Amino acid sequence: MEFSKIFTICFSVLLLCSSLAYGQARSPPAPVAMSPTPTPAPAPAPPYVNLTYLLSVAGPFHTFLDYLESTKVIDTFQNQANNTYQGITVFVPKDSAFKDLRKPSFSNLSDDQLKSLILYHALPRFYTLADFNELSTKGSISTLAGGEYTLNFTYDSGTVHLDSGWSKTKVTSAVHSTDPVAIYQVDKVLLPEAIFGTDIPPTPAPSPAPVPDVSPAADSPSAESKESGSSPKSAPSTSSSNSIINLCIWRQLALAVSAGVVLFF
C-alpha cells in the first residue's frame, strides 16, 4: 500500500511538471521594445528679403521707392520675393532718370496707370545677368504689370538693353543678385507702350549753324550813297537851264525897250 501511494504521488508530480514545461514552451515570447524613429528636422526657411531696406541703402533710388510705397506696389514685390518659388527681378531707375523726364508727365496718369507703370519695372522671376542672353531670343517678355505690358531684351557683349516700345535703356549695374531677388539699375524710366501708345517723342533736331554776319565791303557804295551821289549831279543841270531861260527873257525885254525908244525919237 505504501509503495502504491508513493508511486501515485511521483506520477502526479511528473505529470504536473510536464504540463508546466509544455505551457512555457507554447507561451509567446515577450515583445521587444522598439526605439522611436526620430522626426527629421524641418529645412531652414530662406531669409526674408526686405526690398525697402535694400533700395534705401543701395543707391539714389528715393523717387522710385516713394512711388513703390505710395502705390502699394512694394507689397506685391515683397510677396513675389519671399512667398513664391520664382522670385523677382526689379529694374530700378536712378533719381536723375525721373528728373530727366520732360514728356510725358506722371501727373496726367490715373492711379491704376501709375500702379501699372511701377509694376512694369519688375519680372515675376529671378534672373541673373547671364540669363538675359537666352531671354533675348524669346521676344517680348511679360512683366508683373500683366500680359500687355511687355519688354524686349537685347544681350550685347554682357550689356543688357531694354526696349519698352516707347523708351530704351540699359542695365548699368547690379545692385543685388542673390536668389530669389535680383535688382538692376537702369539709366532711364521704363515707359510702357500700353499706357503712352506709339507716339514716340521725336529726337530733337540739332540747332542750325549760325549764319555769318557779312558786312559790305568798304569800297562798295550803298544804295543811299548812290542816291545821295546822283542827286547833287541833277541839281546843277536844272539851275543852269533856268538861268539860260531868264537870260533870254531879259534880252528880249531889252530889245523891245530899245525899239520903242528909237520909234519915239
Backbone as CSV, one residue per row, in Angstrom:
resi,resn,N_x,N_y,N_z,CA_x,CA_y,CA_z,C_x,C_y,C_z
1,MET,0.836,-1.208,0.000,0.000,0.000,0.000,0.861,1.244,0.000
2,GLU,1.833,1.272,0.822,2.686,2.446,0.880,3.413,2.648,-0.442
3,PHE,3.805,1.573,-1.074,4.515,1.676,-2.354,3.603,2.241,-3.413
4,SER,2.371,1.871,-3.427,1.440,2.375,-4.435,1.150,3.848,-4.222
5,LYS,1.092,4.278,-2.952,0.853,5.708,-2.695,2.042,6.528,-3.155
6,ILE,3.238,5.971,-2.876,4.441,6.709,-3.306,4.481,6.806,-4.831
7,PHE,4.132,5.741,-5.482,4.141,5.731,-6.950,3.132,6.724,-7.505
8,THR,1.958,6.780,-6.878,0.916,7.689,-7.345,1.360,9.146,-7.196
9,ILE,1.990,9.436,-6.046,2.417,10.811,-5.794,3.506,11.214,-6.797
10,CYS,4.471,10.292,-7.022,5.553,10.607,-8.001,4.993,10.793,-9.392
11,PHE,4.036,10.004,-9.783,3.473,10.122,-11.128,2.736,11.447,-11.269
12,SER,2.041,11.855,-10.194,1.310,13.112,-10.253,2.269,14.304,-10.373
13,VAL,3.413,14.230,-9.644,4.403,15.315,-9.709,5.001,15.402,-11.096
14,LEU,5.315,14.213,-11.672,5.870,14.221,-13.036,4.883,14.775,-14.044
15,LEU,3.601,14.427,-13.881,2.592,14.924,-14.817,2.431,16.428,-14.688
16,LEU,2.502,16.916,-13.439,2.371,18.363,-13.249,3.574,19.102,-13.826
17,CYS,4.754,18.598,-13.637,5.960,19.259,-14.192,5.952,19.283,-15.714
18,SER,5.501,18.193,-16.343,5.461,18.165,-17.809,4.441,19.151,-18.346
19,SER,3.325,19.338,-17.601,2.297,20.292,-18.041,2.834,21.725,-17.983
20,LEU,3.577,21.999,-16.902,4.154,23.353,-16.794,5.200,23.602,-17.880
21,ALA,6.005,22.586,-18.161,7.022,22.753,-19.209,6.386,22.953,-20.577
22,TYR,5.301,22.238,-20.852,4.621,22.382,-22.148,3.987,23.763,-22.270
23,GLY,3.427,24.268,-21.126,2.804,25.595,-21.181,3.828,26.684,-21.420
24,GLN,5.008,26.522,-20.813,6.042,27.528,-21.057,6.551,27.482,-22.491
25,ALA,6.604,26.277,-23.085,7.065,26.176,-24.476,6.078,26.808,-25.434
26,ARG,4.773,26.743,-25.164,3.775,27.299,-26.070,3.504,28.786,-25.840
27,SER,3.968,29.369,-24.743,3.686,30.791,-24.491,4.480,31.669,-25.447
28,PRO,3.883,32.746,-25.981,4.590,33.614,-26.958,5.723,34.344,-26.294
29,PRO,6.754,34.653,-27.055,7.889,35.402,-26.488,7.461,36.820,-26.129
30,ALA,8.122,37.381,-25.173,7.827,38.764,-24.760,8.182,39.737,-25.883
31,PRO,7.348,40.778,-26.126,7.634,41.741,-27.204,8.909,42.520,-26.934
32,VAL,9.648,42.779,-28.028,10.895,43.550,-27.936,10.560,45.028,-27.988
33,ALA,11.069,45.808,-27.102,10.808,47.259,-27.075,11.419,47.921,-28.308
34,MET,10.618,48.726,-29.059,11.063,49.420,-30.279,11.451,50.856,-29.931
35,SER,12.600,51.266,-30.414,13.027,52.667,-30.199,12.289,53.573,-31.190
36,PRO,11.782,54.723,-30.778,11.032,55.614,-31.684,11.916,56.172,-32.791
37,THR,11.344,56.256,-34.012,12.072,56.808,-35.161,12.171,58.324,-35.020
38,PRO,13.352,58.900,-35.126,13.491,60.355,-34.962,12.834,61.105,-36.122
39,THR,12.106,62.182,-35.815,11.478,63.025,-36.834,12.526,63.941,-37.459
40,PRO,12.607,63.989,-38.827,13.619,64.844,-39.456,13.363,66.317,-39.151
41,ALA,14.421,67.061,-38.964,14.303,68.490,-38.666,13.818,69.239,-39.907
42,PRO,12.946,70.220,-39.771,12.463,70.973,-40.930,13.590,71.766,-41.568
43,ALA,13.483,71.920,-42.896,14.501,72.678,-43.619,14.441,74.142,-43.206
44,PRO,15.582,74.781,-43.072,15.569,76.191,-42.659,14.886,77.062,-43.707
45,ALA,14.058,77.992,-43.260,13.354,78.892,-44.175,14.338,79.890,-44.766
46,PRO,14.162,80.258,-46.053,15.066,81.246,-46.645,14.942,82.572,-45.920
47,PRO,16.013,83.323,-45.850,15.961,84.603,-45.144,15.003,85.577,-45.823
48,TYR,14.320,86.360,-45.039,13.367,87.339,-45.556,14.135,88.493,-46.195
49,VAL,13.737,88.857,-47.417,14.389,89.937,-48.146,13.532,91.190,-48.009
50,ASN,14.113,92.226,-47.461,13.423,93.499,-47.278,13.824,94.437,-48.413
51,LEU,12.961,94.566,-49.411,13.274,95.390,-50.575,13.359,96.868,-50.214
52,THR,12.548,97.305,-49.276,12.594,98.706,-48.856,13.967,99.055,-48.306
53,TYR,14.492,98.176,-47.496,15.827,98.417,-46.927,16.893,98.401,-48.020
54,LEU,16.830,97.433,-48.923,17.833,97.339,-49.983,17.861,98.599,-50.845
55,LEU,16.678,99.081,-51.233,16.613,100.243,-52.108,17.003,101.530,-51.390
56,SER,16.767,101.577,-50.094,17.079,102.806,-49.361,18.570,102.963,-49.104
57,VAL,19.313,101.858,-49.061,20.748,101.941,-48.769,21.621,101.661,-49.991
58,ALA,21.035,101.134,-51.065,21.854,100.693,-52.201,22.261,101.848,-53.105
59,GLY,21.437,102.856,-53.243,21.779,103.917,-54.175,20.744,105.020,-54.166
60,PRO,20.877,105.941,-55.116,19.929,107.071,-55.194,18.612,106.654,-55.844
61,PHE,17.828,105.843,-55.112,16.564,105.324,-55.640,15.357,105.837,-54.847
62,HIS,15.470,107.011,-54.258,14.423,107.500,-53.362,13.113,107.776,-54.111
63,THR,13.196,108.311,-55.322,11.983,108.625,-56.083,11.224,107.351,-56.427
64,PHE,11.936,106.340,-56.897,11.277,105.073,-57.233,10.692,104.421,-55.988
65,LEU,11.409,104.495,-54.874,10.912,103.922,-53.624,9.661,104.657,-53.151
66,ASP,9.611,105.971,-53.344,8.406,106.732,-52.983,7.203,106.267,-53.799
67,TYR,7.406,106.031,-55.089,6.311,105.533,-55.937,5.897,104.117,-55.512
68,LEU,6.872,103.284,-55.138,6.549,101.929,-54.674,5.633,101.967,-53.455
69,GLU,5.940,102.858,-52.528,5.166,102.908,-51.295,3.826,103.606,-51.482
70,SER,3.780,104.667,-52.296,2.522,105.397,-52.475,1.494,104.588,-53.258
71,THR,1.948,103.721,-54.164,1.035,102.889,-54.950,0.787,101.520,-54.321
72,LYS,1.460,101.218,-53.202,1.355,99.918,-52.524,1.938,98.774,-53.345
73,VAL,2.693,99.102,-54.378,3.322,98.056,-55.190,4.426,97.353,-54.409
74,ILE,4.966,98.000,-53.393,6.011,97.380,-52.587,5.507,96.084,-51.945
75,ASP,4.206,96.025,-51.596,3.648,94.791,-51.020,3.646,93.662,-52.040
76,THR,3.335,93.995,-53.292,3.351,92.981,-54.358,4.766,92.466,-54.587
77,PHE,5.742,93.374,-54.601,7.135,92.967,-54.788,7.618,92.084,-53.639
78,GLN,7.271,92.456,-52.401,7.707,91.676,-51.248,7.101,90.281,-51.264
79,ASN,5.829,90.183,-51.635,5.180,88.871,-51.695,5.809,87.998,-52.773
80,GLN,6.104,88.581,-53.931,6.713,87.824,-55.017,8.119,87.363,-54.632
81,ALA,8.823,88.170,-53.867,10.202,87.847,-53.498,10.271,86.780,-52.423
82,ASN,9.379,86.821,-51.449,9.516,85.966,-50.268,8.522,84.815,-50.186
83,ASN,7.451,84.853,-50.968,6.408,83.821,-50.844,6.180,83.031,-52.126
84,THR,7.080,83.097,-53.070,6.967,82.302,-54.296,8.310,81.625,-54.562
85,TYR,8.252,80.578,-55.372,9.471,79.879,-55.755,10.187,80.566,-56.910
86,GLN,9.472,81.412,-57.666,10.069,82.023,-58.847,10.994,83.195,-58.512
87,GLY,10.678,83.937,-57.444,11.479,85.107,-57.109,11.059,86.314,-57.931
88,ILE,11.940,87.314,-58.003,11.605,88.569,-58.674,12.870,89.225,-59.203
89,THR,12.725,89.970,-60.314,13.793,90.784,-60.885,13.250,92.200,-61.051
90,VAL,13.928,93.180,-60.452,13.454,94.562,-60.444,14.460,95.443,-61.173
91,PHE,13.954,96.337,-62.055,14.777,97.320,-62.754,14.490,98.689,-62.131
92,VAL,15.519,99.276,-61.505,15.329,100.482,-60.700,15.984,101.681,-61.386
93,PRO,15.200,102.712,-61.765,15.796,103.943,-62.309,16.365,104.804,-61.183
94,LYS,17.451,105.495,-61.475,18.029,106.425,-60.516,17.133,107.659,-60.389
95,ASP,17.377,108.436,-59.350,16.607,109.659,-59.154,16.775,110.613,-60.335
96,SER,17.978,110.676,-60.894,18.224,111.569,-62.021,17.415,111.183,-63.247
97,ALA,17.063,109.897,-63.379,16.259,109.461,-64.521,14.868,110.082,-64.470
98,PHE,14.312,110.242,-63.287,12.998,110.877,-63.157,13.098,112.377,-63.417
99,LYS,14.211,112.997,-63.032,14.379,114.427,-63.284,14.531,114.720,-64.770
100,ASP,15.066,113.772,-65.518,15.255,113.968,-66.959,13.952,113.839,-67.740
101,LEU,12.889,113.352,-67.097,11.616,113.205,-67.787,11.000,114.578,-68.037
102,ARG,10.717,114.875,-69.288,10.037,116.120,-69.643,8.651,115.839,-70.205
103,LYS,8.559,114.815,-71.011,7.289,114.413,-71.583,7.311,112.894,-71.678
104,PRO,6.308,112.199,-71.186,5.072,112.709,-70.582,5.224,112.969,-69.100
105,SER,4.218,113.605,-68.511,4.211,113.880,-67.088,3.375,112.838,-66.364
106,PHE,3.879,112.335,-65.232,3.134,111.338,-64.461,1.885,111.930,-63.819
107,SER,1.823,113.247,-63.722,0.654,113.866,-63.098,-0.607,113.666,-63.929
108,ASN,-0.451,113.335,-65.203,-1.610,113.107,-66.073,-2.113,111.671,-66.027
109,LEU,-1.440,110.781,-65.295,-1.829,109.371,-65.238,-2.843,109.144,-64.129
110,SER,-3.723,108.178,-64.365,-4.653,107.770,-63.311,-3.911,106.913,-62.290
111,ASP,-4.561,106.629,-61.167,-3.934,105.813,-60.128,-3.609,104.415,-60.648
112,ASP,-4.514,103.837,-61.437,-4.277,102.492,-61.989,-3.121,102.505,-62.981
113,GLN,-3.048,103.556,-63.804,-1.954,103.641,-64.777,-0.608,103.806,-64.078
114,LEU,-0.579,104.629,-63.032,0.675,104.820,-62.305,1.109,103.518,-61.623
115,LYS,0.155,102.776,-61.081,0.473,101.489,-60.455,1.006,100.511,-61.491
116,SER,0.384,100.463,-62.674,0.862,99.567,-63.734,2.250,99.968,-64.198
117,LEU,2.526,101.271,-64.233,3.849,101.733,-64.661,4.933,101.267,-63.694
118,ILE,4.657,101.307,-62.384,5.647,100.862,-61.408,5.785,99.336,-61.454
119,LEU,4.666,98.612,-61.594,4.733,97.152,-61.736,5.501,96.750,-62.989
120,TYR,5.500,97.624,-63.997,6.169,97.356,-65.260,7.684,97.232,-65.078
121,HIS,8.210,97.685,-63.947,9.645,97.651,-63.702,10.104,96.353,-63.044
122,ALA,9.303,95.289,-63.106,9.700,94.028,-62.462,9.235,92.839,-63.289
123,LEU,10.024,91.766,-63.241,9.690,90.496,-63.870,9.366,89.481,-62.777
124,PRO,8.352,88.617,-62.987,7.946,87.666,-61.942,8.852,86.430,-61.871
125,ARG,10.164,86.670,-61.886,11.113,85.568,-61.791,12.502,86.133,-61.535
126,PHE,13.329,85.342,-60.882,14.716,85.740,-60.620,15.577,85.450,-61.849
127,TYR,16.302,86.484,-62.340,17.190,86.335,-63.485,18.562,86.897,-63.133
128,THR,19.594,86.109,-63.436,20.947,86.632,-63.370,21.240,87.389,-64.671
129,LEU,22.336,88.125,-64.694,22.699,88.847,-65.918,22.945,87.888,-67.077
130,ALA,23.514,86.726,-66.789,23.778,85.750,-67.854,22.484,85.190,-68.426
131,ASP,21.410,85.159,-67.639,20.135,84.619,-68.123,19.532,85.469,-69.236
132,PHE,19.895,86.742,-69.306,19.314,87.615,-70.316,19.815,87.290,-71.719
133,ASN,20.910,86.569,-71.808,21.385,86.145,-73.122,20.364,85.229,-73.787
134,GLU,19.826,84.265,-73.013,18.784,83.381,-73.537,17.449,84.109,-73.627
135,LEU,17.191,84.986,-72.676,15.923,85.705,-72.663,15.778,86.617,-73.880
136,SER,16.879,87.098,-74.420,16.818,87.992,-75.571,16.337,87.286,-76.837
137,THR,16.355,85.950,-76.854,15.920,85.195,-78.026,14.439,84.831,-77.979
138,LYS,13.753,85.186,-76.892,12.360,84.760,-76.714,11.340,85.838,-77.046
139,GLY,11.786,86.961,-77.576,10.832,88.007,-77.944,10.340,88.775,-76.734
140,SER,9.084,89.218,-76.783,8.513,90.042,-75.724,8.309,89.215,-74.453
141,ILE,8.693,89.788,-73.316,8.594,89.136,-72.016,7.594,89.917,-71.155
142,SER,6.636,89.206,-70.570,5.617,89.849,-69.734,6.219,90.273,-68.394
143,THR,5.754,91.405,-67.901,6.192,91.931,-66.616,5.115,91.677,-65.564
144,LEU,5.355,92.154,-64.347,4.379,92.000,-63.273,3.126,92.846,-63.516
145,ALA,3.183,93.776,-64.453,2.018,94.606,-64.741,0.957,93.862,-65.542
146,GLY,1.301,92.753,-66.185,0.308,91.997,-66.943,0.796,91.650,-68.331
147,GLY,-0.063,90.919,-69.057,0.328,90.376,-70.358,0.657,91.411,-71.411
148,GLU,-0.083,92.534,-71.457,0.156,93.525,-72.498,1.321,94.457,-72.169
149,TYR,1.813,94.379,-70.947,2.953,95.200,-70.531,4.213,94.355,-70.680
150,THR,4.815,94.413,-71.843,5.947,93.542,-72.158,7.216,94.355,-72.379
151,LEU,8.345,93.657,-72.270,9.658,94.231,-72.521,10.414,93.346,-73.503
152,ASN,11.253,93.971,-74.308,12.150,93.234,-75.205,13.587,93.454,-74.732
153,PHE,14.361,92.377,-74.733,15.726,92.428,-74.229,16.712,92.125,-75.354
154,THR,17.854,92.793,-75.270,18.978,92.534,-76.171,20.226,92.371,-75.322
155,TYR,20.939,91.285,-75.569,22.166,90.990,-74.810,23.349,91.186,-75.743
156,ASP,24.177,92.196,-75.455,25.275,92.540,-76.351,26.575,92.607,-75.548
157,SER,27.382,91.573,-75.662,28.703,91.521,-75.007,28.616,91.814,-73.514
158,GLY,27.633,91.215,-72.857,27.490,91.373,-71.421,26.627,92.534,-70.988
159,THR,26.214,93.391,-71.919,25.355,94.526,-71.594,23.916,94.192,-71.966
160,VAL,22.997,94.418,-71.028,21.579,94.119,-71.235,20.853,95.399,-71.605
161,HIS,20.223,95.410,-72.790,19.437,96.549,-73.258,17.955,96.206,-73.138
162,LEU,17.139,97.206,-72.752,15.701,97.033,-72.583,14.970,97.984,-73.513
163,ASP,13.912,97.490,-74.153,13.107,98.287,-75.075,11.636,98.118,-74.702
164,SER,10.990,99.226,-74.335,9.578,99.175,-73.948,8.654,99.481,-75.110
165,GLY,9.217,99.860,-76.252,8.404,100.329,-77.369,8.229,101.831,-77.345
166,TRP,8.413,102.440,-76.187,8.301,103.890,-76.036,9.605,104.495,-75.565
167,SER,10.385,103.708,-74.833,11.683,104.177,-74.344,12.675,103.025,-74.368
168,LYS,13.947,103.384,-74.482,15.017,102.395,-74.499,16.033,102.748,-73.414
169,THR,16.537,101.729,-72.751,17.512,101.934,-71.691,18.402,100.712,-71.603
170,LYS,19.277,100.688,-70.603,20.169,99.542,-70.424,20.482,99.374,-68.947
171,VAL,20.924,98.175,-68.585,21.341,97.883,-67.212,22.747,98.439,-67.020
172,THR,22.895,99.322,-66.027,24.195,99.945,-65.777,24.952,99.301,-64.625
173,SER,24.249,98.617,-63.708,24.934,97.927,-62.616,23.976,96.961,-61.942
174,ALA,24.544,95.979,-61.242,23.763,95.016,-60.476,23.781,95.449,-59.014
175,VAL,22.619,95.839,-58.506,22.510,96.289,-57.116,22.490,95.099,-56.159
176,HIS,21.707,94.066,-56.511,21.576,92.864,-55.675,21.214,91.706,-56.595
177,SER,21.934,90.608,-56.477,21.670,89.466,-57.348,21.895,88.161,-56.588
178,THR,21.033,87.890,-55.626,21.060,86.658,-54.849,19.660,86.077,-54.838
179,ASP,19.532,84.844,-55.316,18.231,84.181,-55.382,17.540,84.259,-54.007
180,PRO,16.310,84.765,-53.958,15.321,84.911,-55.036,15.123,86.336,-55.546
181,VAL,16.043,87.277,-55.262,15.827,88.679,-55.622,17.006,89.185,-56.437
182,ALA,16.687,89.803,-57.599,17.691,90.483,-58.409,17.229,91.923,-58.620
183,ILE,18.115,92.871,-58.349,17.815,94.290,-58.534,18.892,94.875,-59.428
184,TYR,18.472,95.466,-60.566,19.407,96.046,-61.522,19.081,97.525,-61.724
185,GLN,20.139,98.334,-61.775,19.978,99.771,-62.008,19.907,100.046,-63.508
186,VAL,18.968,100.902,-63.915,18.840,101.325,-65.306,18.952,102.845,-65.360
187,ASP,19.328,103.380,-66.538,19.586,104.807,-66.630,18.382,105.623,-67.090
188,LYS,17.251,104.949,-67.378,16.041,105.667,-67.780,14.814,104.997,-67.174
189,VAL,13.726,105.761,-67.048,12.458,105.225,-66.573,11.816,104.435,-67.709
190,LEU,11.291,103.250,-67.391,10.631,102.416,-68.393,9.205,102.927,-68.605
191,LEU,8.889,103.346,-69.827,7.572,103.888,-70.151,6.851,102.888,-71.055
192,PRO,5.811,102.211,-70.565,5.159,101.149,-71.352,4.335,101.714,-72.492
193,GLU,4.411,101.040,-73.609,3.625,101.424,-74.784,2.134,101.264,-74.520
194,ALA,1.752,100.350,-73.606,0.341,100.136,-73.300,-0.302,101.363,-72.670
195,ILE,0.492,102.255,-72.078,-0.036,103.481,-71.478,0.157,104.670,-72.397
196,PHE,1.342,104.813,-72.965,1.671,106.008,-73.724,1.463,105.855,-75.220
197,GLY,1.056,104.673,-75.682,0.775,104.483,-77.096,2.045,104.383,-77.913
198,THR,1.882,104.627,-79.203,3.010,104.508,-80.127,3.554,105.853,-80.551
199,ASP,3.069,106.925,-79.945,3.526,108.267,-80.310,4.844,108.549,-79.603
200,ILE,5.905,107.978,-80.122,7.215,108.139,-79.521,7.709,109.551,-79.782
201,PRO,8.158,110.270,-78.749,8.618,111.640,-78.962,9.818,111.668,-79.881
202,PRO,9.820,112.580,-80.880,10.947,112.617,-81.814,12.212,113.102,-81.136
203,THR,13.324,112.672,-81.684,14.610,113.148,-81.194,14.782,114.597,-81.601
204,PRO,15.120,115.496,-80.685,15.237,116.910,-81.053,16.282,117.116,-82.126
205,ALA,15.914,117.938,-83.141,16.813,118.211,-84.257,17.959,119.090,-83.782
206,PRO,19.140,118.912,-84.363,20.266,119.769,-83.960,20.001,121.211,-84.333
207,SER,20.456,122.125,-83.510,20.237,123.550,-83.777,21.004,123.968,-85.016
208,PRO,20.397,124.827,-85.879,21.081,125.236,-87.114,22.328,126.044,-86.819
209,ALA,23.284,125.922,-87.730,24.529,126.671,-87.582,24.265,128.158,-87.749
210,PRO,24.907,129.016,-86.961,24.667,130.460,-87.079,25.119,130.991,-88.431
211,VAL,24.302,131.878,-89.005,24.617,132.481,-90.304,25.614,133.597,-90.086
212,PRO,26.748,133.591,-90.771,27.743,134.653,-90.563,27.203,136.002,-91.000
213,ASP,27.504,137.015,-90.200,27.058,138.377,-90.486,28.055,139.029,-91.421
214,VAL,27.719,139.075,-92.745,28.621,139.598,-93.771,28.366,141.090,-93.921
215,SER,29.355,141.904,-93.649,29.230,143.361,-93.813,29.690,143.751,-95.198
216,PRO,29.106,144.793,-95.792,29.508,145.196,-97.147,30.940,145.690,-97.176
217,ALA,31.548,145.530,-98.324,32.929,145.956,-98.493,33.033,147.464,-98.318
218,ALA,34.198,147.895,-97.862,34.364,149.323,-97.572,34.286,150.176,-98.818
219,ASP,34.742,149.628,-99.959,34.780,150.447,-101.166,33.533,150.304,-102.017
220,SER,32.549,149.447,-101.590,31.334,149.295,-102.386,30.314,150.306,-101.908
221,PRO,29.811,151.157,-102.726,28.855,152.188,-102.309,27.513,151.572,-102.007
222,SER,26.837,152.070,-100.986,25.499,151.613,-100.655,24.478,152.311,-101.510
223,ALA,23.210,151.830,-101.342,22.149,152.426,-102.147,21.943,153.877,-101.791
224,GLU,22.060,154.191,-100.479,21.835,155.567,-100.072,22.921,156.480,-100.618
225,SER,24.171,155.928,-100.604,25.258,156.763,-101.122,25.101,157.018,-102.594
226,LYS,24.535,155.988,-103.330,24.330,156.187,-104.769,23.280,157.241,-105.014
227,GLU,22.171,157.145,-104.211,21.116,158.120,-104.408,21.591,159.517,-104.031
228,SER,22.338,159.569,-102.882,22.826,160.895,-102.472,23.861,161.438,-103.443
229,GLY,24.588,160.522,-104.091,25.593,160.976,-105.059,24.972,161.436,-106.345
230,SER,23.834,160.844,-106.733,23.229,161.231,-108.004,22.426,162.511,-107.898
231,SER,21.847,162.784,-106.683,21.003,163.970,-106.570,21.786,165.267,-106.727
232,PRO,22.991,165.418,-106.209,23.701,166.673,-106.451,24.018,166.894,-107.901
233,LYS,24.235,165.808,-108.656,24.542,165.972,-110.079,23.353,166.480,-110.846
234,SER,22.136,166.086,-110.509,20.948,166.529,-111.239,20.581,167.964,-110.875
235,ALA,20.918,168.397,-109.659,20.548,169.752,-109.243,21.230,170.823,-110.087
236,PRO,22.523,170.774,-110.376,23.153,171.815,-111.207,22.562,171.897,-112.595
237,SER,22.180,170.818,-113.217,21.629,170.866,-114.578,20.322,171.628,-114.598
238,THR,19.489,171.472,-113.578,18.210,172.181,-113.540,18.411,173.677,-113.341
239,SER,19.299,174.072,-112.466,19.524,175.509,-112.224,20.144,176.198,-113.416
240,SER,21.009,175.513,-114.140,21.640,176.128,-115.327,20.630,176.370,-116.428
241,SER,19.683,175.456,-116.621,18.661,175.663,-117.659,17.765,176.834,-117.302
242,ASN,17.430,176.972,-116.020,16.610,178.121,-115.603,17.342,179.436,-115.847
243,SER,18.662,179.456,-115.641,19.451,180.685,-115.856,19.444,181.099,-117.330
244,ILE,19.533,180.100,-118.215,19.543,180.392,-119.656,18.213,180.988,-120.077
245,ILE,17.100,180.410,-119.545,15.772,180.925,-119.918,15.599,182.361,-119.443
246,ASN,16.019,182.624,-118.210,15.894,184.003,-117.687,16.723,184.988,-118.492
247,LEU,17.913,184.564,-118.909,18.776,185.450,-119.711,18.133,185.798,-121.047
248,CYS,17.491,184.836,-121.680,16.817,185.093,-122.970,15.670,186.084,-122.802
249,ILE,14.924,185.918,-121.713,13.784,186.822,-121.467,14.263,188.249,-121.283
250,TRP,15.328,188.434,-120.512,15.848,189.780,-120.299,16.380,190.382,-121.581
251,ARG,16.990,189.554,-122.420,17.474,190.079,-123.705,16.328,190.574,-124.586
252,GLN,15.216,189.793,-124.603,14.062,190.209,-125.415,13.460,191.502,-124.885
253,LEU,13.387,191.617,-123.552,12.852,192.852,-122.966,13.719,194.061,-123.314
254,ALA,15.059,193.811,-123.264,15.965,194.929,-123.590,15.815,195.368,-125.042
255,LEU,15.656,194.434,-125.965,15.469,194.769,-127.380,14.171,195.512,-127.598
256,ALA,13.102,195.068,-126.852,11.805,195.733,-127.028,11.875,197.184,-126.555
257,VAL,12.553,197.402,-125.442,12.688,198.770,-124.916,13.485,199.623,-125.890
258,SER,14.565,199.072,-126.435,15.402,199.814,-127.380,14.616,200.187,-128.631
259,ALA,13.797,199.271,-129.119,12.996,199.559,-130.328,11.983,200.651,-130.051
260,GLY,11.399,200.669,-128.873,10.417,201.708,-128.526,11.049,203.087,-128.456
261,VAL,12.235,203.153,-127.937,12.925,204.441,-127.824,13.220,204.980,-129.212
262,VAL,13.675,204.148,-130.136,14.028,204.575,-131.493,12.793,205.122,-132.214
263,LEU,11.692,204.447,-132.078,10.451,204.908,-132.755,9.948,206.214,-132.145
264,PHE,10.162,206.393,-130.908,9.683,207.602,-130.261,10.437,208.819,-130.753
265,PHE,11.724,208.691,-130.952,12.501,209.807,-131.432,12.381,209.887,-132.967
